[in-house]
Amino acid sequence: MKVFLNFIILFLAFFYCPAQQTRKAKTEDLQSMYNIQDSVSVKTRDGATLSLMVVRKKGNEIPAPVILQSTIYVRDTGRDMVSLKRAVDNGYVGVIAYARGKRFSQDEIFPYENDANDTYDVIDWISKQKWCNGSVGMYGGSYNGFTQWAACKNLHPALKTIVPYVAARPGQGLPVENNIFVNPNYEWAFYVGNNKYLDTIAGNDRQRFRKMQNKWWETGVAYKKLDSIDGVANKWFQRWISHPSFDHYWQKMTPYEKDFAQIKIPVLAFDGYYNDGQSSGLYYLRELQKYSPRTPAYLIIGPYGHFGTQSGGEATLYGYKVDPVALFDINTITYQWFDYILKKGPKPEILKDKINYQVMGANEWRSAPSIDKMNNGFLTLYLTDNKSGKFYSLNSKKPVKKRYLEQQIDFANREITNNDYYPEPIIRKEIDTTNGFNFISEPLEEPLLINGSFLGEIKASINKKDMDIGVTLYELMPNGEYFHLSYFIGRASYSTDITKRKLLKPNEIETIPFSNTHLVSKQLRKGSRLVIYLNVNKNPFSELNYGTGKTVSEETIKDAKEPLKVKWYNDSFVKIPVLRH
């Protein structure tokens, strides 16, 4: 076999030598354009070592602005090199900094925990290099989006702008959504934490983790025992679930409250209506608007998922064919922005105002000066106990007499799951009617533009001390199909304060406000109807809250002896943001 391979190599060398030499010459010419340092080490203030790659234009000694990516994802060098060379091709120096413990760093890996200080130290090091003109811009998605906001926790003077795509927010987004731990980050911890690069074997082993999840669901052991079921200790997971409140552990990772007041640098963010962690990325912008309203912060958002946003959109998302105008070139816009901020070039044309959003169903982009001003009013609808066909009525008038709908949830019954909230597919012929309650509006008499994040208040009494709820918003289109617009899942005991748990009082009517829902823009047709699906969250894809008041991750099926009994009161309501002309 070896002789045969050598023969093939010699054969190709002989017959294709001119073409090969041409390609080789072109490759060498291309390589000669770049000055590549792929094993740079930077010491942090607390003694850790970070691994960096730096790419500059060969022969150019003039200091230039630097484009930095700060990431935990150590992919193949070639893929990272493409993005670094793109920076150089656009007239910048390209730098990638890998998280503590990754690539050539010998330190321990703890996702999220050190990025704020480490990114500051990287920027400080960059700013002192002779090839840096004193200006640094950052960009990137997901974890790389988080690190940009982490860098704003203690802002370095050299950092002049950030461009976060679908930025993660540790503690509220993943691995937690409104104080409910959700499962996807479980295997992600192994994927990024098992070695200096990426453990693709563990990360892609869906069968292993689905088996673990199903066994947890079927046996009813405590959520914190997931790694015992898996048979492999997960120190990161255990670290996270020991902080069910948004406490100091989470707060120190990114800007929190008044930290936002010091952020004065321009921001361009990208996000998607169907990005699982959308509440993370928009949280930063909302807080920035609140504490530093004069900071120039821009958003581009449309019908994209988590990965689709980072590539400029997908023609088909969860079965929905997006409007053609929604697709865009994210790399071009990113570097147009860097030229605008770092080189005093023109502003990207797509940025008509601070908030730039694609209207689903209208095949157009619109803009607004802020997220709050995407709408100019709310449609308030009460969740009544009046029957409307197979559903209950959504009514704009508050009920005169207080009544309720009753629901009973047996947590010991693992044959039944509750709360089918996930938007896949986006358009469906039927929605879940087996449990929970669906509420439906009258047909729209004219088209209606839903613009923003819906919110509301659930009035309920339960026989226990806590519950996790789900509220999903659909458009029932004239053709009888349901279009998934937005959803909320959250823990009732944290509804007024994500930093402190306040248990419900059994058999007393409680007010459970919610607002951290997914923002959306959708043109509804005349004749469409709005549908709200209300339920208790009970499924194998997240923590299971049995309602005892104990730490939820420690509850077991033994706590399911008494079913949860809920009275949903008819003065519960939702407020749907609309833009009227």
Secondary structure, DSSP 8 states (H G I E B T S, - for coil): -HHHHHHHHHHHHHHSHHHHHHHHHHHHHHHHTEEEEEEEEEE-TTS-EEEEEEEEETT--S-EEEEEEEES----HHHHHHHHHHHHHTTSEEEEEE-TTSTT--S---TTTSHHHHHHHHHHHHHTSTTEEEEEEEEEETHHHHHHHHHTTT--TTEEEEEEES---TTTTSSEETTEEBSTHHHHHHHHHSSSS--HHHHT-HHHHHHHHHHHHHH---GGGHHHHHTS--HHHHHHHT--S--HHHHTTS--GGGGGG--S-EEEEEETT-TTHHHHHHHHHHHHHH-TTS-EEEEEES--HHHHHHT--SEETTEE--GGG---HHHHHHHHHHHHHS-----TT-SSSEEEEEBTTTEEEEESSSGGG-SEEEEEEEEEEEETTEEEEESS--SS--EEEEEE-TT-TT--B-----SSSEES----SSSEEEE----SS-EEEEE--EEEEEEEESSS--EEEEEEEEE-TTS-EEEEEEEEEEGGGSS-TTS-----TTS-EEEEE-----EEEEE-TT-EEEEEEEE-BSTTB----SSSS-GGG--GGGGSS-EEEEEETT-EEEEEEE--
